[in-house]
Amino acid sequence: MLIYKLIKEQLILMLSSRISRYDSEIKILEKKHGGTYEDLAHQTKTKEENFDLEDRSKLHVKEYRFRDQSRKYSYHWEDSDGNLIIRWDNAEHWKNLPTIPHHKHTSSLRNVSPSESSP
């Protein structure tokens, strides 16, 4: 379990840097085109990235930021055979969890548990 926590922390640091760069790119687009990027992109800022990791596993990242500053995310990490290792997301369909909407799926999409941290 400790290895997953360490990997998650490293991935969050790496992704935070990329999201910060992405936000800078959005500001450049807003200035260039006049108006807000949200208006240009149907009121959302979307970030989708795929990372191939050294152990041949993959991380799929989706971030949606809305005009009201709310956000939807999914960080889906799978092994080299495409089997789920863990996915953190904030879809609101697991209403019985104390950390709603934040939760994680471990080894299977059906294996859902609370997530104390969100990326």
Backbone hydrogen bonds, N-H to C=O, Kabsch-Sander energy under -0.5 kcal/mol:
donor,donor_aa,acceptor,acceptor_aa,energy
5,K,1,M,-1.8
6,L,2,L,-2.5
7,I,3,I,-2.6
8,K,4,Y,-2.8
9,E,5,K,-2.4
10,Q,6,L,-2.2
11,L,7,I,-2.7
12,I,8,K,-2.7
13,L,9,E,-2.1
14,M,10,Q,-2.2
15,L,11,L,-2.9
16,S,12,I,-2.6
17,S,13,L,-1.5
18,R,14,M,-1.6
19,I,15,L,-2.9
20,S,16,S,-2.2
21,R,17,S,-2.1
22,Y,18,R,-2.4
23,D,19,I,-2.6
24,S,20,S,-1.8
25,E,21,R,-2.2
26,I,22,Y,-2.1
27,K,23,D,-1.9
28,I,24,S,-1.8
29,L,25,E,-2.2
30,E,26,I,-2.6
31,K,27,K,-2.1
32,K,28,I,-2.5
33,H,29,L,-2.7
34,G,30,E,-1.4
40,L,36,T,-1.6
41,A,37,Y,-2.4
42,H,39,D,-0.8
43,Q,38,E,-5.7
44,T,38,E,-0.5
44,T,41,A,-1.0
45,K,65,R,-2.9
46,T,44,T,-0.5
47,K,63,E,-2.8
49,E,61,V,-2.2
51,F,59,L,-2.8
53,L,51,F,-0.7
53,L,57,S,-2.7
56,R,53,L,-2.2
58,K,78,E,-2.7
59,L,51,F,-2.3
60,H,76,H,-3.3
61,V,49,E,-3.2
61,V,59,L,-0.5
62,K,74,S,-2.3
63,E,47,K,-2.8
64,Y,72,K,-2.9
65,R,45,K,-3.0
66,F,70,S,-2.7
67,R,43,Q,-1.2
69,Q,66,F,-2.5
72,K,64,Y,-2.4
74,S,62,K,-2.1
75,Y,88,W,-2.9
76,H,60,H,-3.0
76,H,74,S,-0.6
77,W,75,Y,-0.6
77,W,86,I,-2.8
78,E,58,K,-2.7
79,D,83,N,-2.8
82,G,79,D,-2.1
85,I,77,W,-3.0
86,I,77,W,-1.6
87,R,105,H,-2.2
88,W,75,Y,-2.0
89,D,103,H,-2.2
90,N,73,Y,-1.4
94,W,91,A,-0.5
97,L,94,W,-1.5
100,I,97,L,-1.4
102,H,99,T,-2.0
103,H,89,D,-2.1
104,K,113,S,-2.5
105,H,87,R,-2.7
106,T,111,N,-2.1
107,S,85,I,-1.5
107,S,105,H,-0.5
111,N,108,S,-1.1
112,V,110,R,-1.3
113,S,104,K,-2.3
115,S,102,H,-1.1
116,E,114,P,-0.5
